[in-house]
Each structure stands twice: as structure tokens, then as C-alpha cells.
Amino acid sequence: MGSGLAESERLVLAVQAAAEMPSDFDSFNRPRLSPFTSAFVFMNVLQLLKRQLTIARVYGIPVRIDYRWFVVVGLSVWLIASNLQNHAIQVGNVRLPPHAQLTSWVLGLITTAGLFLSVFGHELAHALMARAEGIETEEIVLHPFGGLARLKSEPQNPRAEFRIAFAGPASSFVFSILAFAGAKVAAVGNYEPTAVVFFLIGSGNLLLALFNLFPGYPLDGGRVLRALIWRRTGDIKDATRKAGICGILIGGMLVLFGIYILVSPNWRPSEPYFMGVWSILVGLFLLDTAIKVVKSAHATGLVTVSEAMSPPVAVEPGLTVTRFVDDVLSLHRQTAFPVAVSGQLHGILSLEDLKSLPRERWSTTRVQTVMRPVSPGFFVPANTTLDSAQAMMKQNGIGSLAIVDAHGKLVGFLQSGNIKPRRNGKHR
Ligand SMILES: [Zn+2]
């Protein structure tokens, strides 16, 4: 092993480069935290707009928005205000005249806040139902097209899937009924502006419930459809593919509908350009997500980890870090390694953990002191489906899994960055 100074310098760089590689593992676990990942990110204006802010924590779940959301809030306030100012509004059998400028803007602001809370309430309903089904929620994101409750894992059976998906639209229906009742009461009591706000919030929630029930993945209705097919056939992959194809059709229809609004001379809603462009944007968003879902359902199939794993490159716990870098890392460019003695797994050595170790201590530190000791999240039997293995890799903090046989012997290793079908539709 002719390792002069230049050689070891090269290996130091190799460790750093490997550890900083923007693998899937990085993008799963620290998309916004790792300075290394963000160095790879092309920092243009769009990226800045997509940067997320945590605005609250509800039931321990972080609630995040990105900067694009402010644009949407501004647009919503403006749309509502200009409509209230220029048009009369019919609430039930009461006809309200156009409002003064200041009143219109204040009402626009209050209504927008109400709609914002409605979307949040919808996502929270998903998250709380998921918790009741034993699944925690990583975050609730409010994005320009609505919201997203990002679950830590997929529902394990059709019933859980159905309940979690249905909770959102159901809550929106309840909100709309309450708001319409509020509007009715306010109108009877002659509190006109209050009636308008309630009426608009009620309409918004009704729209949210109905739109989300469209039976195409990734909409809630598509999730419900997937759960129903899944329960009938027992085949989650096939169910995902079918629900995804419906999502593609719905997305495509929305795009066509938007184009129709923009070019049709006969049918002109009050805000044709806004509605048309909005419909196209939402349609494209759905198309994009649905296509990814269908592709991943195709690609993943029901393969087990034994078909996707590579032979394990095991490291002895007593090895020094210097020897590991010289003898193992120089030959195998992985970001994590199983630590084992004659096939028995002791832990996982992650390059991420190695980075914090000063170089002068490499020759005296043994692998067993820097490795993560073996725990249930670090290994699976060889007949585990690739899907659940990928879900585990997203959660275990090392982005890889050791594969063991029926006797607990190490037989393979899986790294999330090394598997072909990487994406797994998690949108909701
Ligand atoms: Zn929903």
C-alpha cells in the first residue's frame, strides 16, 4: 500500500468528497439544513422563493410556508378586495351592494386569513387522523396550491389510507357548513361585512373539499380511490398506478380547461386570466406529481431487497480509522459501511459521523467508537420489500440498511443513493 503524503492527502479529500456527496440520503434527511447540500443548490430567485420558513408548531408538528406563499396571499387579498369593491354580492336572499375601498381591503385580508386557516385545518385533519393510525407527521407545508401533510411513513393498510385521506375533505366540509351557518346568522342580524367574510370562507372550504375529492392521485380523492382498489385487489402497486393515471387525466383536463378559459370568447368569468392561468398551473402541478407516482409504481414493483442489495463491504470494529480510509474507503466509495465480525452485525459506520473526528486522531481511533451501534432501524431480512426498506432508510438517519438472512448473518447492503427508482410518491 504505497501511501506517501500525497496519497493520504488524496484520501482525506476522498472522505470529504464522499461525505459531502448530495446523495438521496442527504436530500431525504436534511434538505434545508446541510450546508453541503445547499452548496450544490443553484441559488437563483426561484430557489429563494422555495425556501421554507417554520411559522408554528401545532401538536408538535412544524408548520412551514415558502416565500411564494406571500405572493399568493397578496393575490388573494387583492382579488377579494377588488371584487367586493366593484361587484354586488348575493348572500342567500340578501343582495349586498359594493363596499367602500377601505372596507373591501380589510375584508379581503380577514377572508384570506380565514382561508389560510382553512387550508391549515384541512392538513391538520390529515395529520391528526394519521396520528390516530399510528403514523407521525414530519411537517405541514402550505404551498401556493394548497397544503401538504408530509407523513413519516406510508399507511400500512387500505383502511388507514382511506381514513387519513378522507379526513381532509371531511374537515373542509364541516368548516364550510359552519361558515355558511355563520353567514346566515350574520345576514339575519344585518352584520353585512361579517356575512360576506363567512360566505366567502364557506365557499372556499366547499371548493377545497370538492376539488380534493377528485379521484386522481395525489389529490385526496385519488388516495381514497387507491385505498378502495388496494382493498379489492390487495395490490398496492397496481392501485397506486391506477390512481396515478386518473391523476394524470385530471391534471390534463385542468390544463385544457385553463386554456379554454383563456381563449374562449363565449364564456368569460369575472377574472378570466387569473382563473385560466391558475387552472393551468394547478393542472401542471398535478400532472407532474401524478406522472412521478405512476413512474415509481412501475419501476419499484414488488421487488425485495435481496434483488436490489449489493454484497456487503464489512468493516471490523477493531480497525483504526486510518486503516479504514486506506484499505476500505479507497476501494469502495460508499457513504456508509456495515461493521461486522464474522457475519454478525455490530453497527454502521457513516462517513457523516467520521467528518467530526479530527484527522490527528484517525490513527488511534477504532471504528467501533465512531460507528452507530446496531439498532432495529439499521437492518432488515432479505425478503423485505424494497418499498418498506426505502421508507426505513429515510428514517434511520444513515440512508442505508444492512441486509441479514434468516440466521441474522449479514448478507448484503443497501444504500438509498444506489437504488434506481428513487422517488416514492409521498405527496398528499
Ligand atoms: Zn387533503
Residues whose N, C-alpha, C, O or C-beta is under 5 A from the ligand:
A	BS01	ZN	G168 N212 D220 R428
